[in-house]
């Protein structure tokens, strides 16, 4: 997202983006593969399903 903001708005993002890895890029894929055995974020509570009126 920061790249989109820079490209279209020609501004620096105000808030920091969540780190992401693009696995199509060799360096990113290596980073992901090296960290597969690390615990990831816990699944949060899911919002309850909307009720029909």
PDB file with SEQRES, HELIX, SHEET and CRYST1 records, atoms N, CA, C and O in Angstrom:
SEQRES   1 A   53  UNK UNK UNK UNK UNK UNK UNK UNK UNK UNK UNK UNK UNK          
SEQRES   2 A   53  UNK UNK UNK UNK UNK UNK UNK UNK UNK UNK UNK UNK UNK          
SEQRES   3 A   53  UNK UNK UNK UNK UNK UNK UNK UNK UNK UNK UNK UNK UNK          
SEQRES   4 A   53  UNK UNK UNK UNK UNK UNK UNK UNK UNK UNK UNK UNK UNK          
SEQRES   5 A   53  UNK                                                          
HELIX    1 AA1 UNK A    2  UNK A    9  1                                   8    
HELIX    2 AA2 UNK A   26  UNK A   34  1                                   9    
CRYST1    1.000    1.000    1.000  90.00  90.00  90.00 P 1           1          
ATOM      1  N   UNK A   1       0.805  -1.195   0.000  1.00  0.00           N  
ATOM      2  CA  UNK A   1       0.000   0.000   0.000  1.00  0.00           C  
ATOM      3  C   UNK A   1       0.855   1.269   0.000  1.00  0.00           C  
ATOM      4  O   UNK A   1       0.498   2.245  -0.660  1.00  0.00           O  
ATOM      5  N   UNK A   2       1.963   1.275   0.718  1.00  0.00           N  
ATOM      6  CA  UNK A   2       2.778   2.489   0.710  1.00  0.00           C  
ATOM      7  C   UNK A   2       3.232   2.876  -0.706  1.00  0.00           C  
ATOM      8  O   UNK A   2       3.308   4.058  -1.042  1.00  0.00           O  
ATOM      9  N   UNK A   3       3.530   1.866  -1.525  1.00  0.00           N  
ATOM     10  CA  UNK A   3       3.935   2.168  -2.902  1.00  0.00           C  
ATOM     11  C   UNK A   3       2.806   2.824  -3.688  1.00  0.00           C  
ATOM     12  O   UNK A   3       3.043   3.712  -4.507  1.00  0.00           O  
ATOM     13  N   UNK A   4       1.581   2.384  -3.434  1.00  0.00           N  
ATOM     14  CA  UNK A   4       0.418   2.971  -4.116  1.00  0.00           C  
ATOM     15  C   UNK A   4       0.247   4.428  -3.694  1.00  0.00           C  
ATOM     16  O   UNK A   4      -0.007   5.293  -4.532  1.00  0.00           O  
ATOM     17  N   UNK A   5       0.382   4.697  -2.416  1.00  0.00           N  
ATOM     18  CA  UNK A   5       0.261   6.070  -1.905  1.00  0.00           C  
ATOM     19  C   UNK A   5       1.332   6.962  -2.518  1.00  0.00           C  
ATOM     20  O   UNK A   5       1.055   8.078  -2.956  1.00  0.00           O  
ATOM     21  N   UNK A   6       2.557   6.452  -2.541  1.00  0.00           N  
ATOM     22  CA  UNK A   6       3.643   7.250  -3.129  1.00  0.00           C  
ATOM     23  C   UNK A   6       3.402   7.506  -4.610  1.00  0.00           C  
ATOM     24  O   UNK A   6       3.626   8.615  -5.096  1.00  0.00           O  
ATOM     25  N   UNK A   7       2.947   6.485  -5.329  1.00  0.00           N  
ATOM     26  CA  UNK A   7       2.747   6.609  -6.771  1.00  0.00           C  
ATOM     27  C   UNK A   7       1.610   7.580  -7.110  1.00  0.00           C  
ATOM     28  O   UNK A   7       1.794   8.503  -7.904  1.00  0.00           O  
ATOM     29  N   UNK A   8       0.447   7.369  -6.509  1.00  0.00           N  
ATOM     30  CA  UNK A   8      -0.727   8.159  -6.888  1.00  0.00           C  
ATOM     31  C   UNK A   8      -0.820   9.516  -6.193  1.00  0.00           C  
ATOM     32  O   UNK A   8      -1.319  10.477  -6.777  1.00  0.00           O  
ATOM     33  N   UNK A   9      -0.346   9.600  -4.954  1.00  0.00           N  
ATOM     34  CA  UNK A   9      -0.483  10.849  -4.203  1.00  0.00           C  
ATOM     35  C   UNK A   9       0.814  11.632  -4.113  1.00  0.00           C  
ATOM     36  O   UNK A   9       0.824  12.796  -3.710  1.00  0.00           O  
ATOM     37  N   UNK A  10       1.919  10.979  -4.496  1.00  0.00           N  
ATOM     38  CA  UNK A  10       3.230  11.609  -4.404  1.00  0.00           C  
ATOM     39  C   UNK A  10       3.485  12.109  -2.975  1.00  0.00           C  
ATOM     40  O   UNK A  10       4.007  13.203  -2.760  1.00  0.00           O  
ATOM     41  N   UNK A  11       3.097  11.264  -2.007  1.00  0.00           N  
ATOM     42  CA  UNK A  11       3.265  11.586  -0.592  1.00  0.00           C  
ATOM     43  C   UNK A  11       3.807  10.361   0.133  1.00  0.00           C  
ATOM     44  O   UNK A  11       3.707   9.241  -0.367  1.00  0.00           O  
ATOM     45  N   UNK A  12       4.377  10.577   1.302  1.00  0.00           N  
ATOM     46  CA  UNK A  12       4.782   9.470   2.152  1.00  0.00           C  
ATOM     47  C   UNK A  12       3.576   9.049   2.993  1.00  0.00           C  
ATOM     48  O   UNK A  12       2.807   9.902   3.436  1.00  0.00           O  
ATOM     49  N   UNK A  13       3.405   7.752   3.216  1.00  0.00           N  
ATOM     50  CA  UNK A  13       2.291   7.287   4.053  1.00  0.00           C  
ATOM     51  C   UNK A  13       2.389   7.868   5.466  1.00  0.00           C  
ATOM     52  O   UNK A  13       3.485   8.074   5.988  1.00  0.00           O  
ATOM     53  N   UNK A  14       1.245   8.126   6.067  1.00  0.00           N  
ATOM     54  CA  UNK A  14       1.180   8.701   7.410  1.00  0.00           C  
ATOM     55  C   UNK A  14       1.375   7.618   8.469  1.00  0.00           C  
ATOM     56  O   UNK A  14       2.028   7.851   9.486  1.00  0.00           O  
ATOM     57  N   UNK A  15       0.813   6.442   8.232  1.00  0.00           N  
ATOM     58  CA  UNK A  15       0.963   5.352   9.189  1.00  0.00           C  
ATOM     59  C   UNK A  15       1.765   4.217   8.556  1.00  0.00           C  
ATOM     60  O   UNK A  15       1.796   4.066   7.335  1.00  0.00           O  
ATOM     61  N   UNK A  16       2.407   3.432   9.403  1.00  0.00           N  
ATOM     62  CA  UNK A  16       3.244   2.339   8.938  1.00  0.00           C  
ATOM     63  C   UNK A  16       2.369   1.175   8.473  1.00  0.00           C  
ATOM     64  O   UNK A  16       1.335   0.883   9.075  1.00  0.00           O  
ATOM     65  N   UNK A  17       2.786   0.528   7.414  1.00  0.00           N  
ATOM     66  CA  UNK A  17       2.082  -0.620   6.869  1.00  0.00           C  
ATOM     67  C   UNK A  17       2.516  -1.895   7.588  1.00  0.00           C  
ATOM     68  O   UNK A  17       3.615  -1.957   8.140  1.00  0.00           O  
ATOM     69  N   UNK A  18       1.667  -2.892   7.582  1.00  0.00           N  
ATOM     70  CA  UNK A  18       2.018  -4.200   8.115  1.00  0.00           C  
ATOM     71  C   UNK A  18       3.046  -4.823   7.175  1.00  0.00           C  
ATOM     72  O   UNK A  18       2.900  -4.751   5.955  1.00  0.00           O  
ATOM     73  N   UNK A  19       4.094  -5.439   7.749  1.00  0.00           N  
ATOM     74  CA  UNK A  19       5.102  -6.087   6.915  1.00  0.00           C  
ATOM     75  C   UNK A  19       4.472  -7.222   6.110  1.00  0.00           C  
ATOM     76  O   UNK A  19       3.722  -8.034   6.651  1.00  0.00           O  
ATOM     77  N   UNK A  20       4.779  -7.271   4.833  1.00  0.00           N  
ATOM     78  CA  UNK A  20       4.303  -8.340   3.968  1.00  0.00           C  
ATOM     79  C   UNK A  20       5.465  -8.806   3.106  1.00  0.00           C  
ATOM     80  O   UNK A  20       6.421  -8.065   2.876  1.00  0.00           O  
ATOM     81  N   UNK A  21       5.372 -10.030   2.638  1.00  0.00           N  
ATOM     82  CA  UNK A  21       6.400 -10.561   1.757  1.00  0.00           C  
ATOM     83  C   UNK A  21       5.737 -10.994   0.461  1.00  0.00           C  
ATOM     84  O   UNK A  21       4.712 -11.676   0.475  1.00  0.00           O  
ATOM     85  N   UNK A  22       6.320 -10.598  -0.645  1.00  0.00           N  
ATOM     86  CA  UNK A  22       5.848 -10.995  -1.966  1.00  0.00           C  
ATOM     87  C   UNK A  22       6.651 -12.216  -2.379  1.00  0.00           C  
ATOM     88  O   UNK A  22       7.802 -12.101  -2.800  1.00  0.00           O  
ATOM     89  N   UNK A  23       6.043 -13.379  -2.257  1.00  0.00           N  
ATOM     90  CA  UNK A  23       6.768 -14.635  -2.461  1.00  0.00           C  
ATOM     91  C   UNK A  23       7.208 -14.855  -3.904  1.00  0.00           C  
ATOM     92  O   UNK A  23       7.939 -15.807  -4.178  1.00  0.00           O  
ATOM     93  N   UNK A  24       6.787 -14.010  -4.825  1.00  0.00           N  
ATOM     94  CA  UNK A  24       7.273 -14.070  -6.191  1.00  0.00           C  
ATOM     95  C   UNK A  24       8.658 -13.463  -6.322  1.00  0.00           C  
ATOM     96  O   UNK A  24       9.312 -13.617  -7.354  1.00  0.00           O  
ATOM     97  N   UNK A  25       9.110 -12.768  -5.275  1.00  0.00           N  
ATOM     98  CA  UNK A  25      10.445 -12.180  -5.277  1.00  0.00           C  
ATOM     99  C   UNK A  25      11.364 -13.107  -4.491  1.00  0.00           C  
ATOM    100  O   UNK A  25      11.074 -13.427  -3.338  1.00  0.00           O  
ATOM    101  N   UNK A  26      12.476 -13.547  -5.098  1.00  0.00           N  
ATOM    102  CA  UNK A  26      13.349 -14.548  -4.469  1.00  0.00           C  
ATOM    103  C   UNK A  26      13.780 -14.209  -3.039  1.00  0.00           C  
ATOM    104  O   UNK A  26      13.766 -15.089  -2.178  1.00  0.00           O  
ATOM    105  N   UNK A  27      14.158 -12.971  -2.765  1.00  0.00           N  
ATOM    106  CA  UNK A  27      14.582 -12.607  -1.401  1.00  0.00           C  
ATOM    107  C   UNK A  27      13.435 -12.750  -0.411  1.00  0.00           C  
ATOM    108  O   UNK A  27      13.637 -13.206   0.715  1.00  0.00           O  
ATOM    109  N   UNK A  28      12.250 -12.369  -0.819  1.00  0.00           N  
ATOM    110  CA  UNK A  28      11.085 -12.473   0.058  1.00  0.00           C  
ATOM    111  C   UNK A  28      10.743 -13.943   0.296  1.00  0.00           C  
ATOM    112  O   UNK A  28      10.444 -14.339   1.423  1.00  0.00           O  
ATOM    113  N   UNK A  29      10.787 -14.749  -0.767  1.00  0.00           N  
ATOM    114  CA  UNK A  29      10.476 -16.169  -0.622  1.00  0.00           C  
ATOM    115  C   UNK A  29      11.447 -16.831   0.349  1.00  0.00           C  
ATOM    116  O   UNK A  29      11.035 -17.635   1.186  1.00  0.00           O  
ATOM    117  N   UNK A  30      12.721 -16.503   0.245  1.00  0.00           N  
ATOM    118  CA  UNK A  30      13.718 -17.058   1.161  1.00  0.00           C  
ATOM    119  C   UNK A  30      13.387 -16.686   2.599  1.00  0.00           C  
ATOM    120  O   UNK A  30      13.464 -17.534   3.488  1.00  0.00           O  
ATOM    121  N   UNK A  31      13.022 -15.437   2.840  1.00  0.00           N  
ATOM    122  CA  UNK A  31      12.656 -14.975   4.185  1.00  0.00           C  
ATOM    123  C   UNK A  31      11.463 -15.763   4.723  1.00  0.00           C  
ATOM    124  O   UNK A  31      11.467 -16.191   5.877  1.00  0.00           O  
ATOM    125  N   UNK A  32      10.457 -15.950   3.897  1.00  0.00           N  
ATOM    126  CA  UNK A  32       9.259 -16.683   4.318  1.00  0.00           C  
ATOM    127  C   UNK A  32       9.609 -18.142   4.626  1.00  0.00           C  
ATOM    128  O   UNK A  32       9.203 -18.673   5.660  1.00  0.00           O  
ATOM    129  N   UNK A  33      10.348 -18.777   3.745  1.00  0.00           N  
ATOM    130  CA  UNK A  33      10.692 -20.184   3.936  1.00  0.00           C  
ATOM    131  C   UNK A  33      11.537 -20.378   5.197  1.00  0.00           C  
ATOM    132  O   UNK A  33      11.384 -21.373   5.905  1.00  0.00           O  
ATOM    133  N   UNK A  34      12.428 -19.425   5.471  1.00  0.00           N  
ATOM    134  CA  UNK A  34      13.274 -19.511   6.662  1.00  0.00           C  
ATOM    135  C   UNK A  34      12.489 -19.349   7.960  1.00  0.00           C  
ATOM    136  O   UNK A  34      12.958 -19.753   9.024  1.00  0.00           O  
ATOM    137  N   UNK A  35      11.294 -18.759   7.878  1.00  0.00           N  
ATOM    138  CA  UNK A  35      10.532 -18.453   9.099  1.00  0.00           C  
ATOM    139  C   UNK A  35       9.290 -19.323   9.275  1.00  0.00           C  
ATOM    140  O   UNK A  35       8.492 -19.071  10.177  1.00  0.00           O  
ATOM    141  N   UNK A  36       9.111 -20.334   8.438  1.00  0.00           N  
ATOM    142  CA  UNK A  36       7.898 -21.153   8.516  1.00  0.00           C  
ATOM    143  C   UNK A  36       7.720 -21.855   9.855  1.00  0.00           C  
ATOM    144  O   UNK A  36       6.590 -22.124  10.264  1.00  0.00           O  
ATOM    145  N   UNK A  37       8.816 -22.154  10.543  1.00  0.00           N  
ATOM    146  CA  UNK A  37       8.693 -22.849  11.811  1.00  0.00           C  
ATOM    147  C   UNK A  37       8.411 -21.917  12.992  1.00  0.00           C  
ATOM    148  O   UNK A  37       8.213 -22.386  14.112  1.00  0.00           O  
ATOM    149  N   UNK A  38       8.391 -20.615  12.757  1.00  0.00           N  
ATOM    150  CA  UNK A  38       8.094 -19.648  13.824  1.00  0.00           C  
ATOM    151  C   UNK A  38       6.589 -19.553  14.030  1.00  0.00           C  
ATOM    152  O   UNK A  38       5.815 -19.656  13.078  1.00  0.00           O  
ATOM    153  N   UNK A  39       6.179 -19.356  15.279  1.00  0.00           N  
ATOM    154  CA  UNK A  39       4.741 -19.175  15.509  1.00  0.00           C  
ATOM    155  C   UNK A  39       4.254 -17.872  14.879  1.00  0.00           C  
ATOM    156  O   UNK A  39       4.955 -16.860  14.899  1.00  0.00           O  
ATOM    157  N   UNK A  40       3.078 -17.911  14.335  1.00  0.00           N  
ATOM    158  CA  UNK A  40       2.498 -16.725  13.714  1.00  0.00           C  
ATOM    159  C   UNK A  40       1.475 -16.097  14.628  1.00  0.00           C  
ATOM    160  O   UNK A  40       1.291 -16.539  15.763  1.00  0.00           O  
ATOM    161  N   UNK A  41       0.809 -15.069  14.141  1.00  0.00           N  
ATOM    162  CA  UNK A  41      -0.217 -14.416  14.970  1.00  0.00           C  
ATOM    163  C   UNK A  41      -1.377 -15.380  15.239  1.00  0.00           C  
ATOM    164  O   UNK A  41      -1.723 -16.215  14.404  1.00  0.00           O  
ATOM    165  N   UNK A  42      -1.949 -15.241  16.396  1.00  0.00           N  
ATOM    166  CA  UNK A  42      -3.091 -16.075  16.753  1.00  0.00           C  
ATOM    167  C   UNK A  42      -4.330 -15.583  16.018  1.00  0.00           C  
ATOM    168  O   UNK A  42      -4.504 -14.385  15.794  1.00  0.00           O  
ATOM    169  N   UNK A  43      -5.169 -16.508  15.655  1.00  0.00           N  
ATOM    170  CA  UNK A  43      -6.416 -16.134  14.997  1.00  0.00           C  
ATOM    171  C   UNK A  43      -7.278 -15.371  15.997  1.00  0.00           C  
ATOM    172  O   UNK A  43      -7.472 -15.818  17.128  1.00  0.00           O  
ATOM    173  N   UNK A  44      -7.786 -14.235  15.580  1.00  0.00           N  
ATOM    174  CA  UNK A  44      -8.637 -13.440  16.460  1.00  0.00           C  
ATOM    175  C   UNK A  44     -10.061 -13.964  16.468  1.00  0.00           C  
ATOM    176  O   UNK A  44     -10.421 -14.870  15.716  1.00  0.00           O  
ATOM    177  N   UNK A  45     -10.841 -13.381  17.320  1.00  0.00           N  
ATOM    178  CA  UNK A  45     -12.262 -13.762  17.336  1.00  0.00           C  
ATOM    179  C   UNK A  45     -12.914 -13.338  16.052  1.00  0.00           C  
ATOM    180  O   UNK A  45     -12.644 -12.252  15.539  1.00  0.00           O  
ATOM    181  N   UNK A  46     -13.751 -14.167  15.538  1.00  0.00           N  
ATOM    182  CA  UNK A  46     -14.489 -13.813  14.338  1.00  0.00           C  
ATOM    183  C   UNK A  46     -15.776 -13.102  14.726  1.00  0.00           C  
ATOM    184  O   UNK A  46     -16.396 -13.412  15.744  1.00  0.00           O  
ATOM    185  N   UNK A  47     -16.158 -12.162  13.909  1.00  0.00           N  
ATOM    186  CA  UNK A  47     -17.410 -11.437  14.159  1.00  0.00           C  
ATOM    187  C   UNK A  47     -18.579 -12.408  14.008  1.00  0.00           C  
ATOM    188  O   UNK A  47     -18.548 -13.291  13.151  1.00  0.00           O  
ATOM    189  N   UNK A  48     -19.598 -12.247  14.829  1.00  0.00           N  
ATOM    190  CA  UNK A  48     -20.764 -13.128  14.691  1.00  0.00           C  
ATOM    191  C   UNK A  48     -21.453 -12.884  13.363  1.00  0.00           C  
ATOM    192  O   UNK A  48     -21.424 -11.776  12.827  1.00  0.00           O  
ATOM    193  N   UNK A  49     -22.068 -13.921  12.844  1.00  0.00           N  
ATOM    194  CA  UNK A  49     -22.782 -13.803  11.552  1.00  0.00           C  
ATOM    195  C   UNK A  49     -23.942 -12.836  11.700  1.00  0.00           C  
ATOM    196  O   UNK A  49     -24.568 -12.755  12.756  1.00  0.00           O  
ATOM    197  N   UNK A  50     -24.218 -12.112  10.641  1.00  0.00           N  
ATOM    198  CA  UNK A  50     -25.344 -11.171  10.655  1.00  0.00           C  
ATOM    199  C   UNK A  50     -26.645 -11.937  10.728  1.00  0.00           C  
ATOM    200  O   UNK A  50     -26.810 -12.976  10.089  1.00  0.00           O  
ATOM    201  N   UNK A  51     -27.560 -11.414  11.512  1.00  0.00           N  
ATOM    202  CA  UNK A  51     -28.861 -12.074  11.646  1.00  0.00           C  
ATOM    203  C   UNK A  51     -29.836 -11.514  10.634  1.00  0.00           C  
ATOM    204  O   UNK A  51     -29.862 -10.311  10.372  1.00  0.00           O  
ATOM    205  N   UNK A  52     -30.628 -12.389  10.075  1.00  0.00           N  
ATOM    206  CA  UNK A  52     -31.665 -11.960   9.140  1.00  0.00           C  
ATOM    207  C   UNK A  52     -32.796 -11.305   9.931  1.00  0.00           C  
ATOM    208  O   UNK A  52     -33.175 -11.797  10.994  1.00  0.00           O  
ATOM    209  N   UNK A  53     -33.332 -10.209   9.423  1.00  0.00           N  
ATOM    210  CA  UNK A  53     -34.429  -9.535  10.116  1.00  0.00           C  
ATOM    211  C   UNK A  53     -35.744 -10.144   9.785  1.00  0.00           C  
ATOM    212  O   UNK A  53     -36.776  -9.695  10.285  1.00  0.00           O  
TER     213      UNK A  53                                                      
END                                                                             
